Structures are given as structure tokens and as C-alpha cells.
Amino acid sequence: MLFSVSKFIRRYCWNAQVHAQGCTPEVICNIEAKWLPTLPKSVEFWKKKETADSKPFYSLAMFPYPSGALHMGHARVYTASDAFAWRERLRGRRVIHPIGWDAFGLPAENAAKSRNLDAADWTLQNVKQMKSQLLQLGLQFDWEREISTCQPNYYKWTQWLFVELFKSNLAYQKWSEVSWDPIDKTVLADEQIDASGHSWRSGALVEKRHLLQWHFRIPYFANALRDSLNTNLPNWDPTVKKMQTDWIGDCNGLIVNFTVTHSHDASWKRILPVFTEHPHLLSNAHFVQMSSKNSFIYENELRPKDFNNLCVINPHTQKPIPLIVDDEIHSAGIHDQRDAVLGLPSEAYFNSIMNRFSLTEVGQNSKEDIATNILKVAPTSNDEDLFQAAVNHARKVGYGDIVCSRKSRDWIISRQRHWGTPIPIIHCKQCGPQAADELPITIPNIENKDAWLHTKCPKCGGDAIRESDTMDTFVDSSWYFLRYLDPHNDTGPFDSDAVNKVMPVDIYFGGVEHARMHLYFARFIMHFLQWKGYVKVKEPVNRLVCAGTVLNNTFYRADTEECISLSEMEKLIKENIAVKCSWQKMSKSKHNGIDPLDEVERFGVDLVRAYMLDVCKITKSMKYDHQSYERVKIFRNRLWLLVGEFLSSRLHCSNSSIISQKDSEELHSLRVSMLRRFFKNSTLQFAPTLHLSPTLLNVWRFVPTYISSRSITLRKLSLMDGPRKKKKSLTVMQGRPQIRGLILKLLVKKPKKPNSANRKCAKVRLSDGREKYAYIPGVGHTLQEHNQVLCEGKGPSDVPHVNMRVLRGALDCSHTVQLNKKRK
């Protein structure tokens, strides 16, 4: 409403007959239908005003999945993002406001199968449909930056990112106990499972299985990710920061890689990672214990008869200690069954294990002996210094490197699906897993997948097999904000110089559900790219705005708790069947979803968008209620009334006279005071709160004052926004946004330039020497008749040089000019 309606009313409502029809839905729809397609030209206009010195502003909205239909959550987030982008354009910033499509995913694959279509065709069809819907909502994105994760020119560089992680030993394959979705038939990350153990997407009860999976070593950056939350992200919501802090945990331990040996096979050696919070006490460890469900057993095909023949080598003493397979401490909930634990005398489970397995306790080394003989530090070192010395010793010798928390887990990125980014790994029996040397590895046709799997090893040239799993879609969406800045680069994922000039993202709009998934993985990738030297900043987003959910009335049967639609509810009430109602998140499964385009058809684009920002802060959950539209309707009707008052006076004008200097000074003081108060109370409040209601409240206080003082209103407005000659509009205060566009540009039609037939314009000289055109008051008066009042110094009689302040304050411009011709 703040921008698009201003264009509609200014350009369309010069016809008083149209305005006389009233602010009806039909008139509003006609206005929007005429001018909505022209909105992209407004973006182009502001881009042409950008210079090399324009400071960039990166406004990023959540990465949409092309399901084929927008929902109210989309409308709310993208409306806020668009409004903020417009605000920064008016401040003279070089705004980057891109959009793209998180196009891979199992839902698209399943939907395409059910319709006997190719997943690519189905996805591209949905992209086209949703793009049209975004345009109908009046959202102005940088469509020249549009990307799609399912296009080879994008996932080629996702595969490049995987190869970089693989070469850095941060991507690896191992057997893991995974969470299996029996409906979608794929692996789920821990972040995709709710508190009740159900799949975040399908709702199925998750099962546990052991599969050979690809992992990213997120714990490698766990400590840096946690510390950066407090040092580099002051503009993040504390709730979100706490969620990620709790997810990472206290990074107070080290993952120690023990060498496992078999007493019956001297050549059999394996590596078992064990987390411990006391790496400096390794020499006092009596055993290592793990669950019978540990993936190490599945990976090495160990049988119960082998359990008594296993031991591990203590990296401090180089002596073997028992490896015990036992489920007691895990079943008691002391430790996660995925973990192996270290048997130190200080642990609560130590005596239980020692007694049940008849182990002999040996003497312990003192901290002073460990410090002096093993870690080579001062014997008076405290526990914190000893811990750091142990970490340095582990990294030097090679038995440990990653400092993290007990909660930290590697990110399982393997997915057993077709519609996804292929993992660029080739398995060779001679050379082991090798990174593909030619990218992209394109998605094969399902019919030809067997032939696609067989290839040659890039290292030895022998027969090899491609990796058949695809990547988690969160890998695709972990770096898209970098590709936006260089979307057509064919030689790399992005240009580092271009990225370093813009990143981090100034403001990101998304749902709070992304806090522990998408944003966490994006932060990991950014820390990795910074570590490798591809970017300068570690954090992807400077300011995070988590949009609240959109709630609607949800009806369900009291007896079965089954969600029902509104029409079904009315039938049950007639049958005297009890029905309950509550506010819940909009969802198709709950029959409470609303199509934004239906609301646009009913209320108009501007009303829907203004309502989204006005009803409550964007960070709060929003109860969607049609009655709340009345508040925004009142605001729109007041603007309509103000335009009508202005048009009526302008179209029925008469000759005017010059007012006194005293009156002109009073009018000038009133104008400056009102506008400054309006700027301060309206514009500056929107940026920190992203809540339109305070802004509208100040506008409501501003508009009636103009309506009640019509003569003063028209004196100011007619003169303040006179014709321009390719100059930026006048502002009351230098450096402030040109927020006069919210109200003042709404009201006055300005010719592009004065001409010989329209001699109601005079050239005026500003204090800095620049010249502008402004309306000259009076109909039927010649310019010469005003010279004695207006002129300062000599000049051509037909184009006098006028002092701008005198012209603004001393002239009675309530009836400025008659329209020379009917404007279209």
C-alpha cells in the first residue's frame, strides 16, 4: 500500500468520475489490474539511480520449495521482505532482493510418480506457477538473479562443495545407525524428527536402521559455531541463539580415536572414536565400553564371540586396555547407545563395569606426573590448561583433533532418493572412494540408471561404480545466498570479490523452524568456506527475523479429534454432533489453509499486504481474521478521501492571491514541524520492529490534519512536489529517506518537464546554486506580474530566478493551476 497504491491513485484517479465511484473493491481491482504489471519498472527506475558508491543492502527471504501453491506463510514473509527492500531503495541503497527455488526433494518425486510424470517436468511446472503467484502479490524480486537447485548449473557447484569437504577430510562414509522414515523410505537427520519421535515431514514413527552413509564432520567447527553466536551475531533473536547453543552443547570434550585390535588376528586394526571430557586423564583409563548396537559392530561385522577378543591401545601409555561390549549403562540412560565411553575411575559407571567383568584396578597417575611425563607442561597447571595441553598433544601425535560436546553429531547427508543432487563419488575396488573429476554428475533417467552407475575410476582407470545416494536438500540450501550474488558464473560457484563486498546478508526473513536446521547447516558451510579462504566472513546473516506462524480457526470432532473443514463443521452442528475449535497453524491436513490469491481477489493486493504487516509484529504468531481487515480499510479510505479533496479543489480552482509574509512563515513552520514528526514517529519505528501498525497510527494522525486544513494542505502539497527536471525529489532533512512518497507523492501529478504551452512553471535557485522547476501560482497571471515579488536579482523575464524558501512560504498555492489537458 505504501508504494503500489500511491502509483495507482496518482496515475489513474485524475479522472474525477473514477474517483467519484468510491473506494469499492471493483474500483480497487481495476486500478491494481492496470498498474500491477508496471511495478517492475519502478525497480528498474531505482536501479538506474544506483552508483558505484551506493552502499549494498542484501535483503534475503526464505528459500521457497516449489510445491505449486503459495500459502499465507509465504505471503507474510515475502511481504515483509519486499517492504524492507523498498525502504532501503528509498534511502539510496543498492538493494539485492533475490529469489530462487529449493527444487529438490522427496515430495516432488512422489507427486511426479503418482501422476506418471518426470520429477523435473513436475518441478519446473510448479516453479512457473508459483512465480506467477508471487507477481500477482506485487512482490518485486531481482528475477535476473533467479536460481533453481535442480538445474545443472547450480548443483554442479553443490557437488564441487562436497568435493572440497571430501578433500579436507570433512566428508566421509561409514556405517551408522540412522533414523528411517518408513513412509518416505529415506533417512532423516536428527533435526527432522520431532520430540515425539515422528518424521517432521511425513508424520510417520521413525525406525532405527544401520546403513552405510555419507557424513559431514560438523563437530569440527562446533566450538567456533558456538562462540560465534555470542561474538558475531548481536542482531539475532536470543531465543534462536539459545536453540542453537543448546543444540551444539558445551564444547568441553575431545573425540579420541582409539586403535582397536583383535587378539586372534594381529593384522586386524580398526579405529573407534570415543568422546571424553577428560583427555588429559587417558593414561588412567581402565577400559572402553560400547553398546552392542554401536555402528562399529555392524561396520566390522563383529559377532558376539568376537567381543571378548577385542582391546584398544591407550594413546598415552601405548598399552592395551579391554574393549567391553555391554548395554547396561546405555539402557539406564546414562549415555547414548551410539557412543562409546571411556572407563575412568571418576565416572559413575566405573565400579559397576569393573565388578561385573572382574577387571583389576591398577594404580593411577597423578596430574603432576601426567603433566610432566606425557603432556610436557608445568606440573602446577590447572585442569583447564591440562585439557588444552591434551588437545594439543592429540593433534600433534594424531589420535584426536575435534573439540566438541557430547551432543555433537556428524551430519548424515545421504538420502536414498532419485530427485536430488548426486553425490560426486566413484567407488573403485583398487583405489577406494574417489572424487569425480568431471562435474556436474547429472541426474540419470530412471530407465538408464543401471548403465549410469558403471563408470571408470578417475585415478587408475579401472572399472568402478558411482555413488547411488543423493544429498540432503539442506546441502543445496546451505549456500544459495552466495550463488545469488553471482548466479551466471560458469567457472566457479561465485566470485569471491563480489561476495566479500556484500556478505553477510543484512536481513533474513524466515520461519523459526529453520533455526536448528537450515541456518545451522548454512553457518557450518560458511565457516568451512572462510577456513578455506573462499570468503572473508564466517557468518552468513547479520540480522535474523523469524516470522511467526499464521494461525487460523481449526475445527475438529470432539469424539475422534479428526480435523474437519468449515462446511463439514456446519453439517455436524446441524446434526447436534459436538465440534471443537482452536487456533492452529494453517495446514492442508487440518483443512484450515487459505489461498493468498483468493484473499487478493476479495480485498486487493495492497490491503492483504498491509494487513500482514499491521495485525502484529512479524515475529509473533498471527491469528488470521477477516474482521481485522477493517483497520487497514479505514486507513485506505482516509487516503482515498484525501485524494478526493485534493482533486476537487484542483479541478475547480480559481485565481489566487499572494498571502502575507507572516502567514507564509507560519505555514512553513507548520509544514516542517508536521513532516519531521511524521518522519521520526513513522519511518524510524518500522526498521527495528518491522511492525506497520505504529506507522499507520502516525499516518492516521497526519492525514486528518491535512483534511481538516484543506487550504493549508493544498498550499503545501501543490508546491512541494512540483515538476522535476531529472533531479531527485526535495527532502525536508538531508540524509533522511524520501518518505514523503508515502503521502505526498500519492497526491500530486507532476509533468516530466515544463513546456512553452505550460507557462505556470518557473526556474528556482536553491541555496547551493542548483536550479529546479516549481509551479507559479495564479491562473491567467503572467510571469512578469510576479517578478516584483519573487525575483532576487535580474534574469530573463520569462524564466525568473526565485528564492526557493520564499516561493514555498510566501505564495498562496491552494489553487495552483488548471489541467491543460486530460492526463491519461
Residue, then its C-alpha position, 0 to 999 in steps of 0.5 A: m500500500l505504501f508504494s503500489v497504491s500511491k502509483f495507482i491513485r496518482r496515475y489513474c484517479w485524475n479522472a474525477q468520475v473514477h474517483a467519484q465511484g468510491c473506494t469499492p473493491e471493483v474500483i480497487c481491482n481495476i486500478e491494481a489490474k492496470w498498474l500491477p504489471t508496471l511495478p517492475k519498472s519502478v525497480e528498474f527506475w531505482k536501479k538506474k539511480e544506483t552508483a558505484d558508491s551506493k552502499p549494498f543492502y542484501s535483503l534475503a527471504m526464505f528459500p521457497y520449495p516449489s510445491g505449486a501453491l503459495h500459502m499465507g506463510h509465504a505471503r507474510v514473509y515475502t511481504a515483509s521482505d519486499a517492504f524492507a527492500w523498498r525502504e532501503r531503495l528509498r534511502g539510496r541503497r543498492v538493494i539485492h532482493p533475490i529469489g530462487w527455488d529449493a527444487f529438490g526433494l522427496p515430495a516432488e518425486n512422489a507427486a511426479k510418480s503418482r501422476n506418471l510424470d518426470a520429477a523435473d517436468w513436475t518441478l519446473q511446472n510448479v516453479k512457473q506457477m508459483k512465480s506467477q503467484l508471487l507477481q500477482l502479490g506485487l512482490q518485486f524480486d531481482w528475477e535476473r538473479e533467479i536460481s533453481t537447485c535442480q538445474p545443472n548449473y547450480y548443483k554442479w557447484t553443490q557437488w564441487l562443495f562436497v568435493e572440497l569437504f571430501k578433500s579436507n577430510l570433512a566428508y566421509q562414509k561409514w556405517s551408522e545407525v540412522s533414523w528411517d522414515p518408513i513412509d518416505k523410505t529415506v533417512l532423516a537427520d536428527e533435526q527432522i524428527d520431532a520430540s515425539g519421535h515422528s518424521w517432521r515431514s511425513g508424520a510417520l514413527v521413525e525406525k532405527r536402521h544401520l546403513l552405510q552413509w555419507h557424513f559431514r564432520i560438523p563437530y569440527f567447527a562446533n566450538a567456533l559455531r558456538d562462540s560465534l553466536n555470542t561474538n558475531l551475531p548481536n542482531w539475532d533473536p536470543t531465543v534462536k541463539k539459545m536453540q542453537t547453543d543448546w543444540i551444539g552443547d558445551c564444547n568441553g570434550l575431545i573425540v579420541n580415536f582409539t586403535v582397536t585390535h583383535s587378539h586372534d588376528a594381529s593384522w586386524k586394526r580398526i579405529l573407534p572414536v570415543f568422546t571424553e571430557h577428560p583427555h588429559l586423564l587417558s593414561n588412567a583409563h581402565f577400559v572402553q565400553m560400547s553398546s552392542k548396537n554401536s555402528f562399529i559392530y555392524e561396520n566390522e561385522l563383529r559377532p558376539k564371540d568376537f567381543n571378548n577378543l577385542c582391546v584398544i591401545n591407550p594413546h598415552t601409555q601405548k598399552p592395551i586396555p579391554l574393549i567391553v561390549d555391554d548395554e547396561i549403562h546405555s539402557a539406564g540412560i546414562h549415555d547414548q547407545r551410539d557412543a562409546v565411553l571411556g572407563l575412568p575411575s571418576e565416572a559413575y559407571f566405573n565400579s559397576i563395569m569393573n565388578r561385573f567383568s572382574l577387571t583389576e584396578v591398577g594404580q593411577n597417575s597423578k596430574e603432576d606426573i601426567a603433566t610432566n611425563i606425557l603432556k610436557v607442561a608445568p606440573t602446577s597447571n590447572d585442569e583447564d590448561l591440562f585439557q588444552a595441553a591434551v588437545n594439543h598433544a592429540r593433534k600433534v601425535g594424531y589420535g584426536d583433533i575435534v573439540c566438541s560436546r557430547k551432543s555433537r553429531d556428524w551430519i548424515i547427508s545421504r538420502q536414498r532418493h532419485w530427485g536430488t543432487p548426486i553425490p560426486i563419488i566413484h567407488c573403485k575396488q583398487c583405489g577406494p572412494q574417489a572424487a569425480d573429476e568431471l562435474p556436474i554428475t547429472i541426474p540419470n533417467i530412471e530407465n538408464k540408471d543401471a548403465w549410469l552407475h558403471t563408470k571408470c575410476p578417475k585415478c587408475g582407470g579401472d572399472a568402478i561404480r558411482e555413488s547411488d545416494t543423493m544429498d540432503t536438500f539442506v546441502d543445496s540450501s546451505w549456500y544459495f545466498l552466495r550463488y545469488l550474488d553471482p548466479h551466471n558464473d560458469t567457472g566457479p560457484f561465485d566470485s569471491d570479490a563480489v561476495n566479500k563486498v556484500m556478505p553477510v546478508d543484512i536481513y533474513f526473513g524466515g520461519v523459526e523452524h529453520a533455526r536448528m536446521h537450515l541456518y545451522f547447516a548454512r553457518f557450518i558451510m560458511h565457516f568451512l568456506q572462510w577456513k578455506g579462504y573462499v570468503k572473508v566472513k564466517e557468518p552468513v546473516n547479520r540480522l535474523v527475523c523469524a516470522g511467526t506462524v499464521l494461525n487460523n480457526t481449526f475445527y475438529r470432532a470432539d469424539t475422534e479429534e479428526c480435523i474437519s473443514l468449515s462446511e463439514m463443521e456446519k453439517l455436524i452442528k446441524e446434526n447436534i454432533a459436538v465440534k471443537c475449535s482452536w487456533q492452529k497453524m494453517s495446514k492442508s491436513k487440518h483443512n484450515g489453509i487459505d489461498p493468498l490469491d483468493e484473499v487478493e481477489r476479495f480485498g486487493v493486493d495492497l490491503v492483504r499486504a498491509y494487513m500482514l504487516d499491521v495485525c502484529k509484529i512479524t515475529k509473533s504468531m498471527k491469528y488470521d481474521h477477516q474482521s481485522y481487515e477493517r483497520v487497514k480499510i479505514f486507513r485506505n479510505r482516509l487516503w482515498l478521501l484525501v485524494g478526493e479533496f485534493l482533486s476537487s479543489r484542483l479541478h475547480c480552482s480559481n485565481s489566487s492571491i499572494i498571502s502575507q509574509k507572516d502567514s507564509e512563515e507560519l505555514h512553513s513552520l507548520r509544514v516542517s514541524m508536521l513532516r519531521r514528526f511524521f518522519k521520526n514517529s513513522t519511518l524510524q519505528f518500522a526498521p527495528t520492529l518491522h511492525l506497520s501498525p505504529t506507522l499507520l497510527n502516525v499516518w492516521r494522525f497526519v492525514p486528518t490534519y491535512i483534511s481538516s486544513r484543506s487550504i493549508t494542505l493544498r498550499k503545501l502539497s501543490l508546491m512541494d512536489g512540483p515538476r522535476k527536471k531529472k533531479k531527485s525529489l526535495t527532502v525536508m532533512q538531508g540524509r533522511p529517506q524520501i518518505r514523503g512518497l508515502i503521502l505526498k507523492l500519492l497526491v500530486k501529478k507532476p509533468k516530466k518537464p515544463n513546456s512553452a504551452n505550460r507557462k505556470c512553471a518557473k526556474v528556482r535557485l536553491s541555496d547551493g546554486r542548483e536550479k529546479y522547476a516549481y509551479i507559479p501560482g495564479v491562473g491567467h497571471t503572467l510571469q512578469e506580474h510576479n517578478q516584483v515579488l519573487c525575483e532576487g536579482k535580474g534574469p530573463s523575464d520569462v524564466p525568473h530566478v526565485n528564492m526557493r524558501v520564499l516561493r514555498g512560504a510566501l505564495d498562496c498555492s491552494h489553487t495552483v493551476q488548471l489541467n491543460k489537458k486530460r492526463k491519461 
